[in-house]
Amino acid sequence: MDECSFEDLRLQVKRRNASSSTRIKVTNFITHPFSNTKMRHKIGHKIKDVQEKLDQISSERQKLHLRESIPDSKIDKFTSSWRETMSLSSSNQVYGRDKEKKEIIDILLNNTSSASKKLSVLPIVGIIGGLGKTTLSQMVFNDDEVSKHFDTKLWVCVSNEFNIKLVIKSILEVEKAEASLEELQRKVRDKLRGKRYLIVLDDVWNEKEDAWAQLRSILDCGSNGSFVLTTTRKKSVATIMKTIAYFELLPLSNDDCWLLFKERAFEDGKPKHQNFINIGKEIVGKCKGIPLLVKALGSQLSFGEDEKEWRRIRDSEIWEIFLNEESDLLPILKLSFYDLPYYLRRCFVFCAIFPKDTEIEKERLIQMWMAHGLIPTLKNQELEDVGNAIWKELCWRSFFQDEKENKDWGDRVYTAGMMHDLMHDLAQSLMKDEYYRMDANSSSDGLGEQIRHVTVKVNEVDKTSVCSLKTVGGLQSIMLHGRDNGDAAKEILSVLKELPALRVLEVCSLVKCQYLSQVGSLKHLRYLDISGSEITTLPNSICKLLNLQTLNLNKCYHLQHFPTNTKDLINLQHLYLDRCDGLKYMPRSIGQLKQLKMLSLFVIGKEESDCQLDELRELDISGSLKIKNLGRVSDASIAKGISMAKKSSINKLDLEWASKDEVDVNETKSSRHEKIGEALEVSTTNLRILKMSGYKGVNPPKWVGMSSPSVTGLEGMDNVNTIASSSDGNEMILEISFCPKLGALPPHLKALKHVTIIADCSDELLYSISNLSGLTHLFLGFMEERSVLFPAANALMFDDGDINEAQLGVPSTFQSLQHLKIENCKKLRRLFDEGMIMQETLKISGCQNQQKHPLQGQTERIRGLRELEIYYCPNLMISVEEFGNLNINNSLQGLCIMGCPKLVSSEETDDFVALLRSLRARLDPWYFNVDIIKE
C-alpha cells in the first residue's frame, strides 16, 4: 500500500510540475495511474505475494486448531489467582515504610469532622508495580490503633475487573450466591449501616467514573469517619475516587533497599566477603527503589556463592535477568502495559529505542511515531494533536515521568520527559526481537531478519559491524549516537540502497554532501535528521523523498542553499534550520509546500530570482520562526502580501532587519523599515517571545504595541525612542541591545521581572528600570561610556508637571531585585549616584510646588538581593556602606567579583576584606569567587 501511495505522490508532483502543453497527457495518466504495464505488473506481483502469505498463515492456523482470541485476553493471563491479595502480609519485616504508615494512619484516625458525613476515600498511588502499595495497605490494615478505631474492617482484592456485584459479594463474604444488584446492595447496607468501617479496595484499575459513583453511593451508609482505602497504579483512578488528596508512594531509599537485599541474599543477613557487599550495593542501585525487584534479585542470589554470577546479574539488564525466570516481576509490570489500548501499546514499546536515562523530547518522539504510522487517524484531528494526546496519556499513566518544559541553546521551549528504568526494561523485553543496539559490547550476530530498529554508538563500532546492516532488509529505523570523524556514518550511508524500507534516519554527525547520495533512494523515508553536518547544500536526489515529513538541518553552519526542486517535498511538515547561519536564501516556490507547519528560519535573498517573503502567506506556520534580512523585502512582495496576521500559532518570532544591501529606492532606510514593519501585521495572540534587531525606523510597528509576549528583545534599533505597548508586562522578560535613544519604559510595564540592557543607553531608561517594582533579575553589560549606572532623580529633567512620588518610584526602588549582574563596563566608577544615598531635594522642571523627597539610601531598597555578579569593570569602586546596603540581613547567597582592581579604596581595604571573609565563611564555596581575596 505504501508503494501505491508513493506512486500517487509521484504523479501528483509530475502533474504540478508539467508545462501546459503536457499537462493534459499527465492528467490522463493520473486518472489511470496503473495503465503503465510495468507498474501494473510490479504492484500486481506484490499483492499476489501478500495474498499467498496470508493464505499460508490461515492454513497453518487451521492445522494447529488456533482460535481467535478475545481482545485484551492477555490481561486474564496476568490477573489470575496469583494476583489475588489478602489482608495479611507475607513479609515478616518491612523496611522504610514506617513514615508513610504513620501518615496514612493519622489521616484515617483524625479525619472525622462532623461537618461532613460523606464517605472518605484515600487512594494510595504507586506508579509502578512492585513499589509496595499492597504491603503498605496491609501494614495499615493490621495496625492495632486502626483495629481499635474501626468497628469493621474488610479487605477486597479488586484487580482488573471492576465488577460491583463481585465487590459487594466480597464485602458480604459470599461467593456463589446468585442475587440481583438490588438485593446485594440492600444486604451490604444492612451490614455497614451505622458502623465506622474501613474497607480496603486493593489493586483498582477502573477508570469509569459512573461505576465508581454507583459503588460509592451503596457504601455511603456508615457512621462519620468511615473510610475506603484504595491502591492503584493510575493517577486517573485516584483522581476519580478520592475525596481527599491521594497519597503518592515513592521508591524506597538505597539504605532501606540494602537492608531488604541483605535479608534475602545473605544467610542470616551476614555477607561472607567484602566483594559480595560491593557488588550487592551496585545491584541494589539498579533497582531504583523498587522493593519487589530488590526481593527478587536478593532471592535469586541467595544460593549463589559464585562471585561471577553476582557480576553477571550486576552487568545485565533487568529484563534479561527475568526473561526466562519464574518471577512475578515482568508479569506485574506487564499488567500496566496490557491495560493500555492497542495503539498506546505500540507507541510505548517503540520508546525502547532510546537509551536508558535519556531525556525524550516530545516533539521528536511524536514525529517518529508519525513516521512509523503508529498514531491512529482520527476524523477532524491532526496527527500531531493525536500524538500530543498519546504523550499526555502515557505521562498520566506514569509510563513517562519528570515531564517538564526546557529551553535549548536557542531559547526554544520544548517539552521532555523520561522513562523509569523498569518501564524501559519492560519496553525492551517486549521489543527484544525487533530492536538492536550496536556498540562496543555487541556483535553483528544479533542482527536477525526480524530486527526493525537499530541504534548505533558510532564511536564504538567498526566497519564490519556497520556493513552487516545491509543484511537486514526490513530495517525501518537507524539512529546514530555519539560523535565521530564521519567514518562510521559514511559507511552506514553507503549501504542505504540495501535498506529500502527505512522510515527514520538520524545521523547527527559530521557528514558531507557526497555521503548523502543514496538517501534519495529511500522512497518510504519520513524522518531525516542530519543536524550538525558539514554540508553546503543537499543533493538533488533528496527531492525524491516524497514521503518525507521531517527534515532536521539544525547546526548545519555551512549550509548555503537548497536544491532547486525542494518544492517537490510535498509531504514535508517540519523543516528545522536553527543555527544555519550560512544560508543565503530560501528555495523558490517554498509556498507550494502546503503541508509545512514548522519552519524555524526564513532568509530573504538579495537577487530578484530569490524567494521573497510573500511565499509564506499561504503557509500555516507554527512554533518558532526567525526571519533574516527583512530590509530586502521588495515592493512587489509587499504588494502580493506579507501579512502574518493569520499565523496565530507562532509563539516565538525573531525579526532581523539588517543586511548589507537593503532595497533603498526613493525612501530613507528608516521609513522603509517602518513600511515593511507595518505590512507584516504580526499576530500576537499566542506570541511568547518577540525579538527585533537592526530596525532603523523611528516608530516601532503598531502590532508591537499589541503584543504581550513573555520575552521581548530589542537590538540595534538606533532611532527608536519609545516603546508603546498595550500589554501589562506581567511575567515579561525584556532584552534591549544597542538602542541608545530609547527613553523611559512606559508605566504599564512596571511588573517586568527580567531585564537585560546591552551597550550604552539613556539615563531615563536606567532610572525607569530602577523603579520597576516587580523586577527580580537585572543584567547590564558592555556600557562603554557610562560612569554611573543609576542616576539620581535630580539629574533628570521631567517636563510633565503632574509627576508624583509614585511615578518617580522612590517607595519601591528595587524592592524585589534578587539577581544583579554587571559586566564589561570599562568606565564605570559607581553603581549609584551620590545623590541616591543621601537625603536630597528633587528639582522637577514644570512643578510649581517643589517638595522634599527623602531618599533614605536607594541601595537600602534592595532588600532581598540573593546573587551579585560583577565582571571586568576596572574603574568601579564600592564603599563598605554601599556593599552593606546590598547585603541587608545577610540576603546574599552568591557573590562573584572578577577583574575590578579598584573595587575598594585604600582607606576601607581592611574593613571591606573583613566583610568579604565573613561572607565567604557563610556561603557555599561554589557560590563565592572574589579575586581581590588572594588566599
Summary of the structure (lengths in Angstrom):
residues: 935
radius of gyration: 34.7
end to end distance: 74.5
largest distance: 106.7
contacts: 2879
relative contact order: 0.04
helix: 40%
strand: 15%
